[in-house]
């Protein structure tokens, strides 16, 4: 499961890469909007995590 931690700066790179999994919340930081990432979105979620400039997305 991909989770966004407290390092998030709200740049939106993850939401641009994988909007099916990540979105910016009311506080302007990213969050995972689904539970377990389906297999067909796994590569996009991984790419979104790798695109994060502050390594705020972890796969637990």
N, CA, C and O atoms as a Tripos MOL2 file, in Angstrom:
@<TRIPOS>MOLECULE
protein
  240   239    60     0     0
PROTEIN
NO_CHARGES

@<TRIPOS>ATOM
      1 N           0.8450   -1.1770    0.0000 N.3       1 UNK1
      2 CA          0.0000    0.0000    0.0000 C.3       1 UNK1
      3 C           0.8910    1.2410    0.0000 C.2       1 UNK1
      4 O           1.8300    1.3430    0.7890 O.2       1 UNK1
      5 N           0.5900    2.1620   -0.8750 N.am      2 UNK2
      6 CA          1.3270    3.4180   -0.9490 C.3       2 UNK2
      7 C           0.7190    4.4140    0.0240 C.2       2 UNK2
      8 O          -0.4960    4.6110    0.0470 O.2       2 UNK2
      9 N           1.5640    5.0340    0.8190 N.am      3 UNK3
     10 CA          1.1080    6.0360    1.7860 C.3       3 UNK3
     11 C           1.9370    7.2970    1.6340 C.2       3 UNK3
     12 O           3.1240    7.2480    1.3120 O.2       3 UNK3
     13 N           1.2960    8.4140    1.8700 N.am      4 UNK4
     14 CA          1.9720    9.7110    1.8270 C.3       4 UNK4
     15 C           2.3030   10.0900    3.2600 C.2       4 UNK4
     16 O           1.4310   10.0850    4.1280 O.2       4 UNK4
     17 N           3.5620   10.4170    3.5060 N.am      5 UNK5
     18 CA          3.9520   10.7800    4.8670 C.3       5 UNK5
     19 C           4.0200   12.2970    5.0550 C.2       5 UNK5
     20 O           3.6620   13.0640    4.1610 O.2       5 UNK5
     21 N           4.4790   12.7050    6.2190 N.am      6 UNK6
     22 CA          4.4990   14.1240    6.6020 C.3       6 UNK6
     23 C           5.4980   14.9630    5.8150 C.2       6 UNK6
     24 O           5.5210   16.1850    5.9640 O.2       6 UNK6
     25 N           6.3210   14.3380    4.9840 N.am      7 UNK7
     26 CA          7.2800   15.0860    4.1680 C.3       7 UNK7
     27 C           6.6240   15.8110    2.9970 C.2       7 UNK7
     28 O           7.2430   16.6740    2.3750 O.2       7 UNK7
     29 N           5.3760   15.4650    2.6930 N.am      8 UNK8
     30 CA          4.6970   16.0190    1.5120 C.3       8 UNK8
     31 C           4.6730   17.5470    1.5520 C.2       8 UNK8
     32 O           4.3430   18.1620    2.5660 O.2       8 UNK8
     33 N           5.0410   18.1390    0.3980 N.am      9 UNK9
     34 CA          5.0280   19.6020    0.2670 C.3       9 UNK9
     35 C           3.8940   20.0800   -0.6420 C.2       9 UNK9
     36 O           3.7670   21.2750   -0.9100 O.2       9 UNK9
     37 N           3.0770   19.1450   -1.1090 N.am     10 UNK10
     38 CA          1.9210   19.5010   -1.9310 C.3      10 UNK10
     39 C           2.2620   19.9490   -3.3350 C.2      10 UNK10
     40 O           1.5400   20.7620   -3.9110 O.2      10 UNK10
     41 N           3.3410   19.4410   -3.8990 N.am     11 UNK11
     42 CA          3.7530   19.8660   -5.2420 C.3      11 UNK11
     43 C           2.8260   19.3380   -6.3310 C.2      11 UNK11
     44 O           2.7310   19.9360   -7.4030 O.2      11 UNK11
     45 N           2.1460   18.2330   -6.0730 N.am     12 UNK12
     46 CA          1.1900   17.6850   -7.0220 C.3      12 UNK12
     47 C           1.7780   16.7660   -8.0820 C.2      12 UNK12
     48 O           1.0620   16.3450   -8.9910 O.2      12 UNK12
     49 N           3.0550   16.4460   -7.9890 N.am     13 UNK13
     50 CA          3.6350   15.5700   -9.0120 C.3      13 UNK13
     51 C           2.9880   14.1900   -8.9960 C.2      13 UNK13
     52 O           2.7610   13.6090  -10.0570 O.2      13 UNK13
     53 N           2.6890   13.6570   -7.8240 N.am     14 UNK14
     54 CA          2.0660   12.3320   -7.7510 C.3      14 UNK14
     55 C           0.6630   12.3470   -8.3440 C.2      14 UNK14
     56 O           0.2480   11.3800   -8.9820 O.2      14 UNK14
     57 N          -0.0620   13.4300   -8.1400 N.am     15 UNK15
     58 CA         -1.4180   13.5110   -8.6850 C.3      15 UNK15
     59 C          -1.3920   13.6540  -10.1990 C.2      15 UNK15
     60 O          -2.3200   13.2110  -10.8760 O.2      15 UNK15
     61 N          -0.3490   14.2610  -10.7380 N.am     16 UNK16
     62 CA         -0.2110   14.3770  -12.1890 C.3      16 UNK16
     63 C           0.1030   13.0290  -12.8150 C.2      16 UNK16
     64 O          -0.3800   12.7200  -13.9040 O.2      16 UNK16
     65 N           0.9090   12.2270  -12.1340 N.am     17 UNK17
     66 CA          1.3240   10.9290  -12.6590 C.3      17 UNK17
     67 C           0.2570    9.8630  -12.4520 C.2      17 UNK17
     68 O           0.0280    9.0350  -13.3340 O.2      17 UNK17
     69 N          -0.3980    9.8780  -11.2930 N.am     18 UNK18
     70 CA         -1.3450    8.8050  -10.9630 C.3      18 UNK18
     71 C          -2.5520    9.3510  -10.1930 C.2      18 UNK18
     72 O          -2.6820    9.1080   -8.9940 O.2      18 UNK18
     73 N          -3.4260   10.0820  -10.8730 N.am     19 UNK19
     74 CA         -4.5920   10.6690  -10.1900 C.3      19 UNK19
     75 C          -5.6120    9.6470   -9.7030 C.2      19 UNK19
     76 O          -6.4840    9.9730   -8.8980 O.2      19 UNK19
     77 N          -5.5070    8.4100  -10.1890 N.am     20 UNK20
     78 CA         -6.4100    7.3630   -9.7310 C.3      20 UNK20
     79 C          -6.0950    6.9210   -8.3070 C.2      20 UNK20
     80 O          -6.9350    6.3240   -7.6340 O.2      20 UNK20
     81 N          -4.8730    7.2190   -7.8500 N.am     21 UNK21
     82 CA         -4.4370    6.7890   -6.5190 C.3      21 UNK21
     83 C          -4.1940    7.9690   -5.5830 C.2      21 UNK21
     84 O          -4.4580    7.8660   -4.3850 O.2      21 UNK21
     85 N          -3.6940    9.0870   -6.1090 N.am     22 UNK22
     86 CA         -3.3270   10.2260   -5.2630 C.3      22 UNK22
     87 C          -4.1140   11.4720   -5.6210 C.2      22 UNK22
     88 O          -4.4400   11.7110   -6.7840 O.2      22 UNK22
     89 N          -4.4140   12.2670   -4.5900 N.am     23 UNK23
     90 CA         -5.0960   13.5490   -4.7750 C.3      23 UNK23
     91 C          -4.6150   14.4880   -3.6830 C.2      23 UNK23
     92 O          -4.1260   14.0480   -2.6430 O.2      23 UNK23
     93 N          -4.7570   15.7870   -3.9250 N.am     24 UNK24
     94 CA         -4.4320   16.7670   -2.8900 C.3      24 UNK24
     95 C          -5.6650   16.9720   -2.0280 C.2      24 UNK24
     96 O          -6.7700   17.1420   -2.5450 O.2      24 UNK24
     97 N          -5.4780   16.9570   -0.7160 N.am     25 UNK25
     98 CA         -6.6140   17.1330    0.1940 C.3      25 UNK25
     99 C          -6.8480   18.6130    0.4880 C.2      25 UNK25
    100 O          -6.1900   19.4720   -0.0980 O.2      25 UNK25
    101 N          -7.7650   18.9100    1.3760 N.am     26 UNK26
    102 CA         -8.1290   20.2950    1.7020 C.3      26 UNK26
    103 C          -6.9600   21.0770    2.2860 C.2      26 UNK26
    104 O          -6.9330   22.3050    2.2000 O.2      26 UNK26
    105 N          -5.9930   20.3800    2.8770 N.am     27 UNK27
    106 CA         -4.8180   21.0490    3.4350 C.3      27 UNK27
    107 C          -3.7400   21.2870    2.3890 C.2      27 UNK27
    108 O          -2.7050   21.8840    2.6840 O.2      27 UNK27
    109 N          -3.9820   20.8180    1.1570 N.am     28 UNK28
    110 CA         -3.0320   21.0390    0.0760 C.3      28 UNK28
    111 C          -1.8990   20.0300    0.0130 C.2      28 UNK28
    112 O          -0.9180   20.2460   -0.6980 O.2      28 UNK28
    113 N          -2.0200   18.9360    0.7430 N.am     29 UNK29
    114 CA         -1.0100   17.8840    0.6790 C.3      29 UNK29
    115 C          -1.6290   16.6350    0.0620 C.2      29 UNK29
    116 O          -2.8450   16.4460    0.0870 O.2      29 UNK29
    117 N          -0.7770   15.8000   -0.4840 N.am     30 UNK30
    118 CA         -1.2560   14.5990   -1.1660 C.3      30 UNK30
    119 C          -1.7240   13.5510   -0.1730 C.2      30 UNK30
    120 O          -1.2750   13.4950    0.9720 O.2      30 UNK30
    121 N          -2.6410   12.7240   -0.6520 N.am     31 UNK31
    122 CA         -3.0940   11.5820    0.1190 C.3      31 UNK31
    123 C          -3.4560   10.4660   -0.8490 C.2      31 UNK31
    124 O          -3.7770   10.7170   -2.0100 O.2      31 UNK31
    125 N          -3.4000    9.2440   -0.3660 N.am     32 UNK32
    126 CA         -3.8310    8.0850   -1.1210 C.3      32 UNK32
    127 C          -5.3480    8.0550   -1.0310 C.2      32 UNK32
    128 O          -5.9040    8.0310    0.0680 O.2      32 UNK32
    129 N          -6.0220    8.0550   -2.1740 N.am     33 UNK33
    130 CA         -7.4880    8.1320   -2.1630 C.3      33 UNK33
    131 C          -8.1620    6.7750   -2.3070 C.2      33 UNK33
    132 O          -9.3900    6.6840   -2.3020 O.2      33 UNK33
    133 N          -7.3580    5.7160   -2.4350 N.am     34 UNK34
    134 CA         -7.9160    4.3630   -2.4540 C.3      34 UNK34
    135 C          -7.1210    3.5190   -1.4780 C.2      34 UNK34
    136 O          -6.0270    3.9030   -1.0650 O.2      34 UNK34
    137 N          -7.6540    2.3980   -1.1160 N.am     35 UNK35
    138 CA         -6.9360    1.5020   -0.2070 C.3      35 UNK35
    139 C          -5.7940    0.8100   -0.9200 C.2      35 UNK35
    140 O          -4.7860    1.4300   -1.2580 O.2      35 UNK35
    141 N          -5.9600   -0.4620   -1.1410 N.am     36 UNK36
    142 CA         -4.9410   -1.2380   -1.8330 C.3      36 UNK36
    143 C          -4.9100   -0.8470   -3.3150 C.2      36 UNK36
    144 O          -5.9550   -0.7440   -3.9570 O.2      36 UNK36
    145 N          -3.7190   -0.6330   -3.8430 N.am     37 UNK37
    146 CA         -3.5640   -0.2430   -5.2450 C.3      37 UNK37
    147 C          -3.7700   -1.4750   -6.1310 C.2      37 UNK37
    148 O          -3.0790   -2.4800   -5.9640 O.2      37 UNK37
    149 N          -4.7190   -1.4020   -7.0730 N.am     38 UNK38
    150 CA         -4.9450   -2.5430   -7.9620 C.3      38 UNK38
    151 C          -3.7230   -2.7990   -8.8570 C.2      38 UNK38
    152 O          -2.9410   -1.8880   -9.1290 O.2      38 UNK38
    153 N          -3.5760   -4.0140   -9.2960 N.am     39 UNK39
    154 CA         -2.4130   -4.4180  -10.1000 C.3      39 UNK39
    155 C          -2.2240   -3.5330  -11.3280 C.2      39 UNK39
    156 O          -1.0930   -3.2090  -11.6920 O.2      39 UNK39
    157 N          -3.3140   -3.1440  -11.9620 N.am     40 UNK40
    158 CA         -3.1920   -2.3430  -13.1790 C.3      40 UNK40
    159 C          -2.7020   -0.9160  -12.9190 C.2      40 UNK40
    160 O          -2.2940   -0.2260  -13.8530 O.2      40 UNK40
    161 N          -2.7380   -0.4720  -11.6690 N.am     41 UNK41
    162 CA         -2.2440    0.8690  -11.3240 C.3      41 UNK41
    163 C          -0.9180    0.8370  -10.5780 C.2      41 UNK41
    164 O          -0.3700    1.8850  -10.2370 O.2      41 UNK41
    165 N          -0.4070   -0.3470  -10.3250 N.am     42 UNK42
    166 CA          0.8040   -0.5030   -9.5280 C.3      42 UNK42
    167 C           1.9970    0.2440  -10.1410 C.2      42 UNK42
    168 O           2.7230    0.9340   -9.4260 O.2      42 UNK42
    169 N           2.2010    0.1120  -11.4380 N.am     43 UNK43
    170 CA          3.3420    0.7680  -12.0970 C.3      43 UNK43
    171 C           3.2060    2.2890  -12.0270 C.2      43 UNK43
    172 O           4.1940    2.9820  -11.7840 O.2      43 UNK43
    173 N           2.0090    2.8140  -12.2340 N.am     44 UNK44
    174 CA          1.7900    4.2610  -12.1660 C.3      44 UNK44
    175 C           1.9930    4.7740  -10.7420 C.2      44 UNK44
    176 O           2.5590    5.8500  -10.5500 O.2      44 UNK44
    177 N           1.5430    4.0250   -9.7520 N.am     45 UNK45
    178 CA          1.7280    4.4280   -8.3560 C.3      45 UNK45
    179 C           3.2130    4.4390   -8.0040 C.2      45 UNK45
    180 O           3.6850    5.3320   -7.3000 O.2      45 UNK45
    181 N           3.9390    3.4470   -8.4940 N.am     46 UNK46
    182 CA          5.3840    3.3940   -8.2630 C.3      46 UNK46
    183 C           6.0720    4.5870   -8.9200 C.2      46 UNK46
    184 O           6.9570    5.2030   -8.3250 O.2      46 UNK46
    185 N           5.6700    4.9080  -10.1350 N.am     47 UNK47
    186 CA          6.2370    6.0670  -10.8400 C.3      47 UNK47
    187 C           5.9300    7.3610  -10.0780 C.2      47 UNK47
    188 O           6.7810    8.2450   -9.9810 O.2      47 UNK47
    189 N           4.7190    7.4640   -9.5430 N.am     48 UNK48
    190 CA          4.3540    8.6500   -8.7680 C.3      48 UNK48
    191 C           5.2350    8.7730   -7.5330 C.2      48 UNK48
    192 O           5.6890    9.8670   -7.1980 O.2      48 UNK48
    193 N           5.4770    7.6550   -6.8550 N.am     49 UNK49
    194 CA          6.3480    7.6790   -5.6690 C.3      49 UNK49
    195 C           7.7560    8.0960   -6.0450 C.2      49 UNK49
    196 O           8.3910    8.8730   -5.3330 O.2      49 UNK49
    197 N           8.2430    7.5790   -7.1640 N.am     50 UNK50
    198 CA          9.5900    7.9170   -7.6050 C.3      50 UNK50
    199 C           9.7120    9.3600   -8.0740 C.2      50 UNK50
    200 O          10.8050    9.9280   -8.0620 O.2      50 UNK50
    201 N           8.5810    9.9650   -8.4920 N.am     51 UNK51
    202 CA          8.6070   11.3520   -8.9500 C.3      51 UNK51
    203 C           8.5560   12.3560   -7.8130 C.2      51 UNK51
    204 O           8.7750   13.5480   -8.0280 O.2      51 UNK51
    205 N           8.2710   11.8930   -6.6140 N.am     52 UNK52
    206 CA          8.1500   12.7990   -5.4630 C.3      52 UNK52
    207 C           9.5140   13.4040   -5.1250 C.2      52 UNK52
    208 O          10.4680   12.6730   -4.8570 O.2      52 UNK52
    209 N           9.6090   14.7320   -5.1370 N.am     53 UNK53
    210 CA         10.9020   15.3760   -4.8870 C.3      53 UNK53
    211 C          11.3790   15.2840   -3.4350 C.2      53 UNK53
    212 O          12.5540   15.5200   -3.1540 O.2      53 UNK53
    213 N          10.4760   14.9420   -2.5150 N.am     54 UNK54
    214 CA         10.8590   14.8600   -1.0930 C.3      54 UNK54
    215 C          10.6640   13.4670   -0.5120 C.2      54 UNK54
    216 O          10.6550   13.2900    0.7060 O.2      54 UNK54
    217 N          10.5090   12.4830   -1.3850 N.am     55 UNK55
    218 CA         10.3410   11.0830   -0.9630 C.3      55 UNK55
    219 C           9.2480   10.9100    0.0880 C.2      55 UNK55
    220 O           9.4330   10.2340    1.0990 O.2      55 UNK55
    221 N           8.0970   11.5460   -0.1820 N.am     56 UNK56
    222 CA          6.9870   11.5110    0.7790 C.3      56 UNK56
    223 C           6.0640   10.3130    0.5800 C.2      56 UNK56
    224 O           5.1560   10.1060    1.3840 O.2      56 UNK56
    225 N           6.2710    9.5260   -0.4620 N.am     57 UNK57
    226 CA          5.3960    8.3850   -0.7190 C.3      57 UNK57
    227 C           6.1830    7.1140   -0.4690 C.2      57 UNK57
    228 O           7.2390    6.8840   -1.0580 O.2      57 UNK57
    229 N           5.6450    6.3010    0.4140 N.am     58 UNK58
    230 CA          6.2980    5.0330    0.7480 C.3      58 UNK58
    231 C           5.3440    3.8830    0.4210 C.2      58 UNK58
    232 O           4.1240    4.0240    0.5100 O.2      58 UNK58
    233 N           5.9200    2.7500    0.0440 N.am     59 UNK59
    234 CA          5.1380    1.5610   -0.2310 C.3      59 UNK59
    235 C           5.3230    0.6190    0.9410 C.2      59 UNK59
    236 O           6.3950    0.0410    1.1250 O.2      59 UNK59
    237 N           4.2850    0.4690    1.7240 N.am     60 UNK60
    238 CA          4.3520   -0.3660    2.9290 C.3      60 UNK60
    239 C           3.7580   -1.7250    2.6950 C.2      60 UNK60
    240 O           3.7330   -2.5530    3.6050 O.2      60 UNK60
@<TRIPOS>BOND
     1     1     2 1
     2     2     3 1
     3     3     4 2
     4     3     5 am
     5     5     6 1
     6     6     7 1
     7     7     8 2
     8     7     9 am
     9     9    10 1
    10    10    11 1
    11    11    12 2
    12    11    13 am
    13    13    14 1
    14    14    15 1
    15    15    16 2
    16    15    17 am
    17    17    18 1
    18    18    19 1
    19    19    20 2
    20    19    21 am
    21    21    22 1
    22    22    23 1
    23    23    24 2
    24    23    25 am
    25    25    26 1
    26    26    27 1
    27    27    28 2
    28    27    29 am
    29    29    30 1
    30    30    31 1
    31    31    32 2
    32    31    33 am
    33    33    34 1
    34    34    35 1
    35    35    36 2
    36    35    37 am
    37    37    38 1
    38    38    39 1
    39    39    40 2
    40    39    41 am
    41    41    42 1
    42    42    43 1
    43    43    44 2
    44    43    45 am
    45    45    46 1
    46    46    47 1
    47    47    48 2
    48    47    49 am
    49    49    50 1
    50    50    51 1
    51    51    52 2
    52    51    53 am
    53    53    54 1
    54    54    55 1
    55    55    56 2
    56    55    57 am
    57    57    58 1
    58    58    59 1
    59    59    60 2
    60    59    61 am
    61    61    62 1
    62    62    63 1
    63    63    64 2
    64    63    65 am
    65    65    66 1
    66    66    67 1
    67    67    68 2
    68    67    69 am
    69    69    70 1
    70    70    71 1
    71    71    72 2
    72    71    73 am
    73    73    74 1
    74    74    75 1
    75    75    76 2
    76    75    77 am
    77    77    78 1
    78    78    79 1
    79    79    80 2
    80    79    81 am
    81    81    82 1
    82    82    83 1
    83    83    84 2
    84    83    85 am
    85    85    86 1
    86    86    87 1
    87    87    88 2
    88    87    89 am
    89    89    90 1
    90    90    91 1
    91    91    92 2
    92    91    93 am
    93    93    94 1
    94    94    95 1
    95    95    96 2
    96    95    97 am
    97    97    98 1
    98    98    99 1
    99    99   100 2
   100    99   101 am
   101   101   102 1
   102   102   103 1
   103   103   104 2
   104   103   105 am
   105   105   106 1
   106   106   107 1
   107   107   108 2
   108   107   109 am
   109   109   110 1
   110   110   111 1
   111   111   112 2
   112   111   113 am
   113   113   114 1
   114   114   115 1
   115   115   116 2
   116   115   117 am
   117   117   118 1
   118   118   119 1
   119   119   120 2
   120   119   121 am
   121   121   122 1
   122   122   123 1
   123   123   124 2
   124   123   125 am
   125   125   126 1
   126   126   127 1
   127   127   128 2
   128   127   129 am
   129   129   130 1
   130   130   131 1
   131   131   132 2
   132   131   133 am
   133   133   134 1
   134   134   135 1
   135   135   136 2
   136   135   137 am
   137   137   138 1
   138   138   139 1
   139   139   140 2
   140   139   141 am
   141   141   142 1
   142   142   143 1
   143   143   144 2
   144   143   145 am
   145   145   146 1
   146   146   147 1
   147   147   148 2
   148   147   149 am
   149   149   150 1
   150   150   151 1
   151   151   152 2
   152   151   153 am
   153   153   154 1
   154   154   155 1
   155   155   156 2
   156   155   157 am
   157   157   158 1
   158   158   159 1
   159   159   160 2
   160   159   161 am
   161   161   162 1
   162   162   163 1
   163   163   164 2
   164   163   165 am
   165   165   166 1
   166   166   167 1
   167   167   168 2
   168   167   169 am
   169   169   170 1
   170   170   171 1
   171   171   172 2
   172   171   173 am
   173   173   174 1
   174   174   175 1
   175   175   176 2
   176   175   177 am
   177   177   178 1
   178   178   179 1
   179   179   180 2
   180   179   181 am
   181   181   182 1
   182   182   183 1
   183   183   184 2
   184   183   185 am
   185   185   186 1
   186   186   187 1
   187   187   188 2
   188   187   189 am
   189   189   190 1
   190   190   191 1
   191   191   192 2
   192   191   193 am
   193   193   194 1
   194   194   195 1
   195   195   196 2
   196   195   197 am
   197   197   198 1
   198   198   199 1
   199   199   200 2
   200   199   201 am
   201   201   202 1
   202   202   203 1
   203   203   204 2
   204   203   205 am
   205   205   206 1
   206   206   207 1
   207   207   208 2
   208   207   209 am
   209   209   210 1
   210   210   211 1
   211   211   212 2
   212   211   213 am
   213   213   214 1
   214   214   215 1
   215   215   216 2
   216   215   217 am
   217   217   218 1
   218   218   219 1
   219   219   220 2
   220   219   221 am
   221   221   222 1
   222   222   223 1
   223   223   224 2
   224   223   225 am
   225   225   226 1
   226   226   227 1
   227   227   228 2
   228   227   229 am
   229   229   230 1
   230   230   231 1
   231   231   232 2
   232   231   233 am
   233   233   234 1
   234   234   235 1
   235   235   236 2
   236   235   237 am
   237   237   238 1
   238   238   239 1
   239   239   240 2
@<TRIPOS>SUBSTRUCTURE
     1 UNK1         2 RESIDUE 1 A UNK
     2 UNK2         6 RESIDUE 1 A UNK
     3 UNK3        10 RESIDUE 1 A UNK
     4 UNK4        14 RESIDUE 1 A UNK
     5 UNK5        18 RESIDUE 1 A UNK
     6 UNK6        22 RESIDUE 1 A UNK
     7 UNK7        26 RESIDUE 1 A UNK
     8 UNK8        30 RESIDUE 1 A UNK
     9 UNK9        34 RESIDUE 1 A UNK
    10 UNK10       38 RESIDUE 1 A UNK
    11 UNK11       42 RESIDUE 1 A UNK
    12 UNK12       46 RESIDUE 1 A UNK
    13 UNK13       50 RESIDUE 1 A UNK
    14 UNK14       54 RESIDUE 1 A UNK
    15 UNK15       58 RESIDUE 1 A UNK
    16 UNK16       62 RESIDUE 1 A UNK
    17 UNK17       66 RESIDUE 1 A UNK
    18 UNK18       70 RESIDUE 1 A UNK
    19 UNK19       74 RESIDUE 1 A UNK
    20 UNK20       78 RESIDUE 1 A UNK
    21 UNK21       82 RESIDUE 1 A UNK
    22 UNK22       86 RESIDUE 1 A UNK
    23 UNK23       90 RESIDUE 1 A UNK
    24 UNK24       94 RESIDUE 1 A UNK
    25 UNK25       98 RESIDUE 1 A UNK
    26 UNK26      102 RESIDUE 1 A UNK
    27 UNK27      106 RESIDUE 1 A UNK
    28 UNK28      110 RESIDUE 1 A UNK
    29 UNK29      114 RESIDUE 1 A UNK
    30 UNK30      118 RESIDUE 1 A UNK
    31 UNK31      122 RESIDUE 1 A UNK
    32 UNK32      126 RESIDUE 1 A UNK
    33 UNK33      130 RESIDUE 1 A UNK
    34 UNK34      134 RESIDUE 1 A UNK
    35 UNK35      138 RESIDUE 1 A UNK
    36 UNK36      142 RESIDUE 1 A UNK
    37 UNK37      146 RESIDUE 1 A UNK
    38 UNK38      150 RESIDUE 1 A UNK
    39 UNK39      154 RESIDUE 1 A UNK
    40 UNK40      158 RESIDUE 1 A UNK
    41 UNK41      162 RESIDUE 1 A UNK
    42 UNK42      166 RESIDUE 1 A UNK
    43 UNK43      170 RESIDUE 1 A UNK
    44 UNK44      174 RESIDUE 1 A UNK
    45 UNK45      178 RESIDUE 1 A UNK
    46 UNK46      182 RESIDUE 1 A UNK
    47 UNK47      186 RESIDUE 1 A UNK
    48 UNK48      190 RESIDUE 1 A UNK
    49 UNK49      194 RESIDUE 1 A UNK
    50 UNK50      198 RESIDUE 1 A UNK
    51 UNK51      202 RESIDUE 1 A UNK
    52 UNK52      206 RESIDUE 1 A UNK
    53 UNK53      210 RESIDUE 1 A UNK
    54 UNK54      214 RESIDUE 1 A UNK
    55 UNK55      218 RESIDUE 1 A UNK
    56 UNK56      222 RESIDUE 1 A UNK
    57 UNK57      226 RESIDUE 1 A UNK
    58 UNK58      230 RESIDUE 1 A UNK
    59 UNK59      234 RESIDUE 1 A UNK
    60 UNK60      238 RESIDUE 1 A UNK
